Amino acid sequence: MTDEPSPITVPAGIPAIDAATEHPRLHQPQVLIITGMSGAGRTRAAAVLEDLDWYVVDNLPAQMLTHLVGMLTSGPPDTRARVAAVIDVRGRGFFADLAQVLGGLRAAGVEYRILFLDASDEVLVRRYEQVRRPHPLQGNGTLLDGIAEERQVLSDIRERADNVIDTSELNVHDLARQVRAVVAGDADEHLRVNVTSFGFKYGIPLDADHVVDVRFLANPYWVLELRHLTGRDAPVRDYVLGLPGAATFIDRYVSALEPVLAGYLSEEKRYVTIAVGCTGGKHRSVAISEAIAARLREAGHRVTVAARDLGKE
């Protein structure tokens, strides 16, 4: 048997090609762990985060947090990759793994924050009595026994929390403001406005917060050259916006909306629908709704536009 060199099975140049290949980038999501006492407002906090476009998972077993973060890290880039996981004693034995899981995330370079919600025993007892549900750790004992055991189980994670919110004296709106301040600051202080056009002959939208009637404007339907077009077409748009009173109406209506929209924000109402109606929902309402939406965008609001009844004629 003669000694022969091993055959070359890998084409030359592969290392250079591999080095020049752009590998998938890892995207670090924002990770927030919501925990705390049962009855202290975790569900409300999760709802606030969902309104801020966070991806929220409720009652997540601690070990699953590693997999969830891994999916977001290796998946497609998403500028809104913000995940919040509600992890608490409802997970029973799985909750004991939370400290180990957090240590693993930190070792892997994943940054996270812990939001801990708390309340006094008296307030927690009152809240549980109102909903008439047992405490998850109550077992065969009393409600206070379950609360005491939960405090003991959560003592370590409470010490590690980045933010602790005592909800004893907070209503749902106050809690929402505090959660928003913790995770968003002023960056997400925007109202979502939906401006939709409609035809009165098809009925007023059921979800409308404000109804605007623009039938005081001349109807392009009676202009033969415009009848087949819609308010999204330039000839109709120019015709409607050029009518006497149209520009003045838009200016004054948007100005009148500003204190209303600011009030919605202060009262934690994050969505509003403005319905703009004409006879058939094809010409005037479409053009005016687009103009109102443009003005609201200029004022810094997040606005979507819809034409509910366009195409029905």
Beta strands, then each sheet from edge to edge (+ up, - down):
strand 1: 30-36
strand 2: 55-57
strand 3: 82-86
strand 4: 112-118
strand 5: 163-166
strand 6: 192-199
strand 7: 210-213
strand 8: 271-278
strand 9: 302-307
sheet 1: 2+ 3+ 1+ 4+ 5+
sheet 2: 7+ 8+ 6+ 9+
end
